[in-house]
Amino acid sequence: MVETLLNALNVRVIGTGQTYLVLSHGFGTDQSAWNRILPYFLSQYKVILYDLVCAGSVNPDYFDFLRYTCLDAYADDLVNILDGLGVESCCFVGHSVSAMIGILAAVRRPELFEKLVLIGASPRFLNDEGYHGGFEEGDIEKVFVAMKENYEAWVCGFAPLAIGADVPVAVQEFSRTLFNMRPDISLFVSQTVFSSDLRDILGLVKAPCWIIQTAKDASVPTSVAAYLRDNLGGRNQVVMLNVEGHMPHLSAPVLLAQHLNRAISSPIDTQSSKKSH
């Protein structure tokens, strides 16, 4: 069972360090999204890479529409991967939805996670009373309609919006992995993500969290980073990157790698853990 999961999700362990570092990609990409980040960490860490079951690089036959109706099933996959590899503790880096998958896994198995680094994370993408998630429900319904009617046209519009910055190679790369996803799986996962609300469990996370947010992100307002900082249960720190876009690992990999290195190797600054930087 575990062996099947490791093979199905293309799990790799590379690098020569002693500490395990998990890199978990977000919606619409696969583990190749970390390619420009990897060289900075292979000499210091054993890096664990895998594909979310919804990624276009995974055989779509493995995607169970009944099982993956909520993010808990993705957290199960993460925990099962770590157990299957015999990992006793790791530092976890998750982008977007994977940040929330890491939070769920850390609540379930806190001993596995020494630190969480959350890039472009959001516990709820929809606005709510007293909470600015960035999207109104009506706007999201229009997105779903666009995905159903013409997936190719939707990708061509969404990819540059998500990248944000004027980095054509990043737009091309994100478009490639989005097109690799089967459209019905892409739509289903989008609906799952936008229906998720993990605000109530944030306080259960005891691992220190380093929250990395870009200054202008079409998917996640900067206020969400502050919300996470103030509501996660451990010691938390926000780092604001002075770049645009939801995917700095594609559009600004050198800058992100610098901050990732600091986030992974440095303790949380308890004097400034409630302030943005």
C-alpha positions in Angstrom: 0.0 0.0 0.0 2.7 2.5 1.0 5.0 1.4 -1.8 2.1 2.0 -4.2 1.6 5.5 -2.8 5.3 6.3 -3.1 5.4 5.2 -6.7 2.1 6.8 -7.6 3.0 10.2 -6.3 6.5 10.0 -7.8 8.2 10.4 -4.4 11.9 11.2 -4.6 14.5 11.8 -1.8 17.6 13.7 -3.1 20.4 15.6 -1.4 23.3 14.8 1.0 22.3 16.5 4.2 21.1 14.9 7.5 17.9 16.9 8.0 14.8 16.1 6.0 13.2 18.9 4.0 9.9 18.4 2.4 8.9 20.6 -0.6 5.2 20.3 -1.4 3.8 22.1 -4.4 0.5 23.9 -4.9 -2.5 23.6 -7.2 -1.8 23.5 -10.9 1.9 22.5 -10.6 3.9 19.4 -9.8 7.2 18.9 -8.1 9.0 20.4 -11.0 7.9 23.8 -9.6 10.8 23.5 -7.2 13.5 23.0 -9.9 15.0 26.4 -9.6 14.9 26.2 -5.7 16.5 22.8 -5.3 20.2 23.6 -6.1 20.3 25.8 -3.0 19.4 23.0 -0.6 20.8 19.7 -1.9 24.1 20.0 -0.1 22.5 20.7 3.2 19.3 18.6 3.3 17.7 15.3 2.3 15.0 16.8 0.2 11.7 15.0 -0.2 9.7 15.8 -3.3 6.4 14.4 -4.3 3.4 15.2 -6.5 -0.1 15.8 -5.1 -2.4 13.2 -6.4 -4.2 15.8 -8.5 -1.1 16.8 -10.4 -0.9 16.2 -14.1 2.3 14.2 -13.6 0.3 11.6 -11.7 -1.8 8.9 -13.4 -5.3 10.3 -13.1 -6.6 6.8 -12.3 -5.2 7.3 -8.8 -7.5 10.3 -8.2 -10.5 9.1 -6.2 -13.3 11.7 -6.4 -14.9 10.2 -3.3 -11.7 10.3 -1.2 -10.3 13.7 -2.2 -13.4 15.7 -1.3 -11.5 17.5 1.4 -7.9 18.4 2.2 -7.7 15.8 5.0 -7.1 13.1 2.4 -4.1 15.0 1.0 -2.8 15.3 4.6 -3.1 11.5 4.9 -1.0 11.1 1.8 1.7 13.4 3.2 1.8 11.5 6.6 1.8 8.2 4.9 4.7 9.3 2.6 6.8 10.3 5.7 6.0 7.1 7.5 6.8 5.1 4.5 10.2 6.7 4.2 10.9 6.2 7.9 11.1 10.0 8.5 10.8 10.9 12.2 10.9 14.6 11.8 11.3 17.2 9.0 11.0 20.8 8.0 8.0 21.2 5.8 7.7 23.8 3.0 4.3 24.1 1.4 3.0 26.4 -1.3 -0.6 27.6 -1.3 -2.9 24.6 -0.7 0.0 22.5 0.3 0.7 24.9 3.1 -2.8 24.0 4.5 -2.2 20.3 3.9 1.0 20.7 6.0 -1.0 22.4 8.7 -3.5 19.6 8.8 -0.7 17.0 8.9 1.0 18.9 11.7 -2.1 18.9 13.8 -2.5 15.2 13.3 1.1 14.2 13.8 2.9 17.1 15.5 6.1 15.1 16.2 6.8 14.8 12.5 7.1 18.5 11.9 9.9 20.6 13.4 8.9 23.7 11.5 6.4 24.8 8.8 7.3 27.3 6.1 4.0 28.5 4.5 4.2 30.2 1.1 1.1 32.0 -0.1 -1.0 30.2 2.4 -4.7 30.8 3.1 -7.0 29.0 5.6 -10.0 30.3 3.6 -10.0 32.0 0.2 -13.5 33.3 0.4 -14.5 36.5 2.3 -16.5 36.1 5.5 -17.8 38.4 8.2 -14.7 40.0 9.8 -12.4 38.1 7.5 -10.9 39.1 4.1 -10.0 36.0 2.1 -9.9 37.8 -1.2 -12.8 36.3 -3.1 -16.6 36.6 -3.1 -18.5 33.4 -3.7 -20.1 34.8 -6.9 -16.7 35.6 -8.4 -15.5 32.0 -7.7 -18.6 30.5 -9.3 -17.8 32.5 -12.5 -14.3 31.0 -12.4 -15.8 27.5 -12.2 -18.1 28.2 -15.2 -15.1 29.4 -17.2 -13.1 26.2 -16.4 -16.1 24.1 -17.5 -16.8 25.9 -20.7 -13.3 26.3 -22.1 -10.4 25.0 -19.9 -7.7 26.0 -22.4 -8.9 29.6 -22.5 -9.2 29.7 -18.7 -5.6 28.5 -18.3 -4.4 31.1 -20.7 -6.0 33.8 -18.6 -5.3 32.4 -15.2 -1.6 31.6 -15.5 -0.3 35.2 -16.1 -2.7 36.4 -13.4 -1.3 33.9 -10.9 2.4 34.6 -11.8 1.7 38.3 -11.5 5.2 39.5 -12.4 6.3 39.9 -16.0 8.3 36.7 -16.2 7.2 34.9 -19.4 9.2 31.7 -18.6 7.3 31.4 -15.3 3.9 31.9 -17.1 4.9 29.3 -19.7 6.0 26.8 -17.0 2.8 27.2 -14.9 0.7 27.0 -18.1 2.4 23.7 -19.0 1.6 22.0 -15.6 -2.0 23.4 -15.6 -2.6 22.0 -19.1 -1.2 18.6 -17.9 -4.0 18.3 -15.4 -7.2 16.6 -16.5 -9.8 19.4 -16.7 -12.4 17.6 -14.6 -9.8 16.9 -11.9 -8.6 20.5 -12.0 -12.2 21.8 -11.6 -12.9 19.4 -8.7 -9.8 20.3 -6.8 -10.5 24.0 -7.3 -13.9 23.5 -5.8 -12.4 21.6 -2.9 -9.9 24.3 -2.2 -12.4 27.2 -2.4 -14.8 25.3 -0.1 -12.2 24.7 2.5 -12.1 26.7 5.8 -9.3 25.7 8.2 -9.5 28.7 10.5 -10.8 26.7 13.4 -7.8 24.4 13.6 -5.0 27.0 13.3 -4.6 27.2 17.1 -3.9 23.5 17.3 -0.6 23.9 15.3 2.2 24.0 17.8 5.2 23.9 15.4 6.8 27.2 14.7 5.6 28.7 11.4 7.4 31.0 9.0 4.9 32.6 6.7 6.2 33.9 3.4 3.9 36.3 1.5 4.4 38.4 -1.6 3.5 42.1 -1.5 0.9 41.7 -4.3 -0.8 38.3 -4.7 -4.0 38.0 -6.8 -5.0 34.9 -4.8 -4.0 35.9 -1.2 -4.3 39.3 0.4 -1.4 40.4 2.6 -3.9 40.5 5.5 -4.2 36.7 5.4 -0.5 36.4 6.3 -1.1 38.5 9.4 -4.2 36.5 10.2 -2.1 33.3 10.1 0.6 34.8 12.2 -1.9 35.8 14.9 -4.0 32.6 14.9 -1.5 29.8 14.5 -0.8 28.2 17.9 3.0 28.3 18.0 5.7 31.0 17.5 5.1 32.5 14.1 6.9 35.0 11.8 5.8 36.8 8.6 8.2 37.7 5.8 6.9 39.9 3.1 8.7 39.6 -0.3 8.7 42.8 -2.3 7.6 41.0 -5.5 4.3 40.3 -7.2 2.5 37.1 -7.8 1.3 33.9 -6.1 4.3 31.8 -7.2 7.6 33.3 -6.2 9.3 29.9 -6.6 8.7 30.3 -10.4 8.9 34.0 -10.8 11.6 35.0 -8.2 13.4 31.8 -7.3 16.7 33.3 -6.2 15.0 35.7 -3.8 12.7 33.0 -2.4 15.6 30.6 -1.9 17.4 33.2 0.2 14.4 33.6 2.4 13.7 29.9 2.5 17.2 29.2 3.7 16.8 31.8 6.5 13.3 30.4 7.4 14.5 26.8 7.5 17.8 27.4 9.4 16.9 30.3 11.8 14.8 30.2 15.0 11.7 32.3 15.1 12.4 35.7 16.4 10.2 35.8 19.5 10.6 39.6 19.8 9.2 40.2 16.3 7.1 37.1 15.6 3.9 39.1 15.7 5.2 41.7 13.2 5.5 41.7 9.4 9.0 42.0 7.9 
